[in-house]
Amino acid sequence: MTENDLTEKSITPMGGFPHYGEINEDFVMVKGCIMGAKKRLITLRKSLFAQTSRVAQEKISLKFIDTSSKMGHGRFQTCEEKAKFFGVGAAPAAKKAKKGKAEGKTEEAKAEEEA
């Protein structure tokens, strides 16, 4: 959650990070990039000398964290947003209806056997 994006969500994108998975533990967000493999162990330490450049003294204001799926064309930030768009019970209701039809046939078969 940031000042501009008030949605309460985790840092992990929907479906997890490609070739990594979900992040369940504490994390540190790093500006820029880090060389090496995705799961490489990184040691962070305090700088040996004071940073005086403008870039180093820049105050970072985080406005938005993109948690859409990184596989394909991700358009939803949270599972709730996706459920709201597609309808909360659209797919499960259809499955329940199929089960109900199957149960109805068995009840009819039982009624015929009894008669």
Helices and strands as residue ranges (DSSP letters): H 54-57, H 79-86, H 90-114
